[in-house]
Amino acid sequence: SSGINAEYGDQLKNRVTLHYGYKFDYKTNLVDLSAPLEDPIPDCVQNVISLISSHISIKPNQLTVNIYQPGQGIPKHVDTHSIFTSEILSVSLGSDVVMEFKNPDTGSVLPVLLPRRSLTVMAGEARYLWHHGITPRKTDALQDVVERGMRVSLTLRECTPEPCTCKYHSQCDSRNYGKPRYEVGGAGAAARLEQEYVSAVYEEIAGHFSGTRHSPWPGVVHFLNTLPPGSIVADVGCGNGKYLGVRGDLWALGNDNSYNLCTICRDRGHEVFACNALNIPLRRGTCDAVICIAMLHHLTTRERRLTVLHNLAQLLVPGGRGLVTVWAQEQHLDLQDQEPCRPSNTDSTEQGVGRRHFQDQDVFVDWQLKSGTEEDRKLLYRYYHVFREGELAELVQEVPHLQLSGVSYDKANWCAEFTRL
């Protein structure tokens, strides 16, 4: 329609978005209520709102237009509780599509067909608890296999300054029990938090930590075994270097922000240097492969995590491959039971803590440092941003020249493989 323009749009990796009324910030998942856009919801969409008014209870004042080409989708998510009211509306135009709803507590998945020219109203549990998303593919399997065409969705929401009072606390950002919003604090605050609750902690526990890291994770070993002999591999955040010696016919170079962990690597005969992954002093385009195992989740803001992925991309030659793993918020997907988080060093491998339950994504995970007698213990805390389903894939897809090869869930980790174009 002539009423829709791209002045307030975003060119995302998996779709094009346009915003009206208020701009939705994909870095913070919020809108700035003090900065309404010059363009309100266009008249052509106001006419749609009038047509559906008998089916809704909100007064939309924010519109996001999502434009999907065949094969594109959106990761599963819950719309932010604190900034939007009780209903999320989606008007589907163009092509039919299957949207999947997933209950984060039970793991149940419910595929729902959204026909063209239909209205979807998410309210109650569907709005506040269940995650919804569209798998990126070119066909949907219904009674027959149906090819997707271009689809436009009009997402209509009502913004509010009032905090959410829903009962679904595990998904509610208004019920975060004092959790700081690290993204708002700026680079200085983020760096200070990482220094205190990541760098300083690993410097202190390096020896004890290394003693719990014996066996390479099979998933990483499989990735390394697919590389041609003589490949140059950078292990960013290499820890005690247990992946640097997996194959003697690879030229592996490690780096870590912990000097003490680098010293352990050096004493084992590995090539390693100390640096922060936000600024890796290696020449661009020199590596055939990069791995980043259980490190990215220690970065406190989305911007800093994205910077590390940019740096990994720059290290790769065209056609070079990468593997990144992070702790998953969904710790129980491949377990029958789960237990609440309790003080222990149960995260004894990069394969996650397995039996913890993460209510929030930004958490502090304990480490009991043994020194001397069994009674002589010190409790330290490390910062983690545990990744929800689809979040790692979305980050990789935002990095120019990277093509996502696949995403998997393995032993409480999200794993992403990619190729440099």
N, C-alpha and C positions, 0 to 999 in steps of 0.2 A: 504494500500500500504506500501511497505517497506520503502518508502520515508517519512513516517510520524512516529514520535516517540513522547514520552511523556515528554521529557526533560524540555520543557517549558510549562507545562500543569497546569490546575487547576481542582481539584475535587470539583465542586460546588454541592449544595444540589440538584439541579434540572437537572444537566447535567455535562458531562466532557468536558473540553475545552483544546485545544492545540494551541500554538501561534508560529508564524514564522515571521521573518522580524523584528517586534517589538512586545513586550508583552503589551497586553491591561490590564490596572490596573482597576479591578472592584470596588475598593474603591474610586477612583477619576474619573473614566470613561475617562481616558486619557492614552496616551502612552508617554514614555520618548524618545524624538527624539535624545537625546544625548547618548542613550544606546541601539543601535541596537543589536539584538540577534546574536549569532554566526551562527545560522542556518537561511539562507534566505528561501524564499518560495521554497518548494521542486520542483524538476524537474517534478514530476508527475502532480503537480498542475500547473506548468508553461505550460505544454502541454494543460491543460484545458483552461488556459488564452488565448493561441494561438487560440484555437478552437472558443472562444467567442469574439475574438478581434473586429470583424466587428459589434458587437452589443453594444460595450461600448466605452466611451470616456476617461476613466482614465487609469493610469498605476499603477496597484496594487503593493504596496510594503509591505503590512501587511496582514497576513492571520490568521484568527481564525477558527479552526475546532471545531464545536459543535457536540457532540455525544449524542443523545437522546435515551433513552430506552422507550418502550411503556408506556404511562402515564405521561411522563415528558414534560415540556414545558419551556417557557421563558416569563417573565412579559412584558407587553407592554412598549415600550420605543422609544425614538428617538436617533439615533446614534449621538454622540457628534459633534456639528457643528464645533468647533474651531480647531479640530485636523484632521478631515477627509474632503476630497474634495467632489465634487458635486454628486457622485454616490456611492451607497452601493450595492454590488453584493452578491447574495446568490445562490450557486449551491446546489441543493437538490439531495441527494443520498440515496438509501435504500428504504424508505417508502414514500408514498404520505402523505401529511399533509395539514390541513387547517390553514392558517395564517390569523389573524384578524388585520385589519387596523382601527384605530379610530381617528376621527377628534376631537381634544381637544376643539375646539371652538364651534362646533355644537353638539358634542356627537354622531355623525353618526358613525356606525360600518359597515365595509365592509369585509365579509369573502372572502378569495381568496384561491383557491386550488393550492398548489404547488406540481405538479406531480414529481415523482422520475425522475432523469436525466434531470431536467429542470433548467433554469437560470431565476432568478428574478433580475431585475434592478430597484432600487429605485432612482428616480431623481426628481428634482423640489419639488413640494408640498408633494409628497409621501416620499421624503427623509428628508425634513426639517420641515414639520409640522405634518403629520399624525404619530401617534404612531403605532408600529407594534409589535405583540407578538403571542405566541402560547399557547392556553389554555391547562393546564395539564390534559389530559384525555386519555383513551385508545381507543376511537372510535371517528370518525368524521361522522356527518350526512350529506351525500351528496344526491344523488338520492336514495341511500341505505345507511344503516349504515355500515361503513367500519372500520375494526380494524386496528390500527396502528401497524407497526413493528418498528424495530430499524431504526433510521434515522441519517444520517450524513449530516451536512451542511457545506459548505466551504464559509465562509464570507470573501470577498475580499474587501479591502479598500486601498485608497491612502492617506498616512499621509502627512501633510503639516504644516510648521511653520507659515503660513499666517493666520490672523484672518478671520473669516467668514464675508461675506458682504451680506448675504441673506436678504430678506425682511420679514422673519418670526420671528420677534423680540421676540415674547412671548416664543419661544422654543430655542432661540439662546443664548448660554453661552458667545459669543463674544459681545453681546449687553446687558450686565448686569448692565449698568449704575453705575459702580463703586462698585458693590457688592463684598465684599471680598470672597475669596475662603477659607473658614474656615478649610477645610480638610488639606490644605497645611501648616497651621500655627503651627502645633504641639500641644501636650497636654497642654503646658503652656498657649499658646494663647487661646486655647479653654476654659480652666478653667477660665481664666480672663474674657473672654467675658460672660460666663455663670454667673459668680459672679456679674458682673456689670449690665447685662441686663435680668437676671432671678432671682437669689437669692436675691440681694439687692432690686429689685423692689417688689417682693412678701413680703419681710419683711416690706416694707413701706406701701403697699396697703392691707395688710392682713385683716384688719377689714372691709374695704370697699369691698374688693373682696369677703369675706365670706358673706356679706350682699346680694350679687347678686346670691349666690349659695344656693337656697332654696330646690328645689325638686330633688330627685335622678332621674337620667336618666333611663327611662323604660328598655332600652337594658341591662344596668348593673344589674338592679333589677331582670330581667328575668334570667340572668346568675346566680346570687346569689340564686334565688329560686329553681334552679335545683340541688343545693348541698344537700347532706344528712345532717340531724341534727347532730350537734356536730362537724362539719367540722372546721378545723383551716384555717383561711383565712388571707393572708397578703395583705393589700392595700398599694401599693408602690406609693408614691406621693399622699397621701390621702387628701391634701388640708384641708378643714374645717371639714372633717370626716363625710360627709353626707351619705356615704355608710357603715360606721362602725356600724350603728344602724338599718340597714334595717331588719335584722332578729335577734331576741333575742336568737335563738337556735344555732347560730354560734359563734365560738370563733374568733372574728375579732381583728387583731392587725394592726394598721396603722403606717406609718412613712412618714415624709416629710422633705425636706431640709430647710423649713422655721420654725424657732423657734416660731414665732408669730402665725402661723397657727397651730402648734402643741399645743400651749397654748390654743387656741380656742377649739381644740379637747378635751384637758384635762378638761377644764372647763365644757364641755358637758358630761363628765363622760366616755370618751372613753380611751382605752388602746392605747397609742401612744408614739413614741419616734422620736427625730430629727436625721436624717442622710442623707447622699448623696446616691442616688440609685446606684452610681458606686461602693459603698462599704457598703453593708448591713450587719450589725453585728448580723445575725441570723444563727443558726445551719442549715447546709444543710439537705435537705430531711425531713423537719418538717411540711410542709404546704400541706394541701389537695387542696388548690386553691390559686391563686394569681390574683389580678387585678391591672392594671396600666392604669389609666384613664386620658387622656389628659395631660400626663407628658413627654412621650418619645420625643415629638416634641420640647422640650426645650433643648435637647442635640445638640451641635453644629457640631459634626462630626459623620460620619457613624460608625467609630470605637467605639465611646463612646455609641452610641445607641445600637450597637451590644453587648457591655459589659453589659448594663443593662438587655438585654434579656437573656444573659448567667446567670446573677445573679438570674433572675426570675426562670429560669430552675433549678438552683441548690437548690432553696428553696423548690421545689415540691417533694413530694413522687412519686414513680412510679405509674402511673395512675392518678396523680394529674392534674388539669386543670387550664388554665389561660385565661384571657381576657385582651387585650391591645387595646386602642383606641387612635387615633391621628387625628389631623386636616388634611383634604384633600386639596390638591391644587385645585382639581376639585370641587369648592364650589357650583357650580350651577347645579349639575347633577339631583337633585330632585326639582329644582325650574324652573319656567317658565321664570323668569326675574332675572337679576343680576345688581348690581349697583357698581360703583367704590368704593374702600376703602376710608373711610372718618373718621375723628376723632370722636370716640364714644365708649361707652362700650357695643356695640351690641353683643359681645360674652358673653352673660349673662348665658350661660350654657356650659357644656363640648361638646355640640352638634355642636360646630363650630360657625363661625361668619355668615355663611349662605349667606349673600348678599355681601360679599367682593369679589374682583377679585384679585387673587394672580398671578402676572405675573412671579415672580420668586419663587423658593422654599425656599430660605433663606431670611426671611423678619423680619422687626421690626413692631410689632403691638402696637398701642397706647392704653393707659389707662388714662382716665381723673379722677384723684383723687380729690374727693370732700372733702373739709375741711372747715367747717363753712358755710359761705354764699354761695349762688349759684354762685356768681361772683368769689369766692375764689377757683380756680381750679388749679391743677398742672398736666401737661401732661408728662407722663412717657412712656417708650417704653420697650416692652418685645421681646426677640428673639424667633422666631419660625422657625423650619424646617417643612414646610408643605409637606406632603407625596403625591407623584404621585401614580396613580393606579398601583398596583402590587408591590410597593416598600416595604410595610410592610410585605407582604407575603414572599417576597424574603429574608428579614432579618430573619424572624422566621425560614425559611427553612434552613438557614445557621447554626443554633444553634444545636449542637449535642444533641441527646436524646429528641428533641422536634418534635412532629408530628403536622402539621397544620391541624386543624379540619375544619376550614371554614373562609372565608373572606367576609365581607359585607360592604356596604356603607349605612350610616344612618345619615341623617341630617348633611351633610357636614363633616362627619368623616369616616375614614377607620377603621374598627374593625376586629381584628383577634382573633380567639379562637384556643387554642392548648392543646395538652396533653403530659405529660412527659412519655416517654417510659421506 
